[in-house]
Amino acid sequence: MFQAYSLADVARNIQCPTFVDEAENDRRRGGGKDLYNALQCPKEYVLFAASEGAGEHCEAGAREVFFQRMFDWLDPILGQ
């Protein structure tokens, strides 16, 4: 059912910096890059790889990899 939902029509309204990520082997993968492309705000796209243990849904097995990348991205934004 989640495939019926989309941010395509409202992504242009998002103004805050946005971190978009996907996991390489996530069976639900695909919408992240579309969202990233539709965003007009400051943005970052990260594809987490299976080779680093973060390739499954929600980066299961390597959440620390996700947290490190996300906080590295967030630190300068909050420091502004």
N, C-alpha and C positions, 0 to 999 in steps of 0.2 A: 504493500500500500504506500510506502514512503515515496515510491517513484512518481506518484501523482502530485507530489508537492514540489514546488520550485520557488527559488528566490529571484528568478530571472526578471520578473516585472518590477521588483522593488530594490534590487541590488544597487541601482543607480542612486537610491536615496540614502544608502549607508555612507556616513561621512567620517566615522571614527576609523583609526588605523585598524586593519583587520588581518589576522593570522589565519590562513586557510591551509589545512593539511589533509593528506590522505596517506593511507598505508598501501604499499605496493601490492600486497596479496588480499586486500580487503574485498570481499565479494560484493560489497556495496560501493566500490570505488567508481569514480567517473564524474560525479557532480562537482567535486572540489575545483577542478581546473576551469570548469564552466563558470562557477561562481567567481573565481579569481579574475577571469577575463571580463566578466560583467561589472566588476567593481570599478569605481572611478576614484576611490579614496586611496590614501597610502596603504599598501598591501604587501603581503609576503606569502608566497606559496612554497610549501615544503612537502616533498614526497618522501616518506620514510621507507627505507629499503629493508628487504628481508635479510640481506647480508649483514645488517647491523642489529638484527634481532627485533626490528620494529616494523615488520612488514604485515602484521595482522591487524584486524579491526581494533581501533583505539590503541594501536601500538603495543598490544598485549605482549608481554615478555620483555619489553624494553621501555617501560614508561619513563624511566630516567632519561632516556635519549630524547623523548618528546619534551619532558620538562626542561631539559637543558637548552634545547633549541628554542622553545617557546619563551622561556625566561630571558635568554640572550636577546631575543627580538624585543621583548617587552621592556627590558631595563632602560634603554635609551628613550623610549617613548614616554615612560613615566618620569624620567629625569628631566624632561623638557620644561 
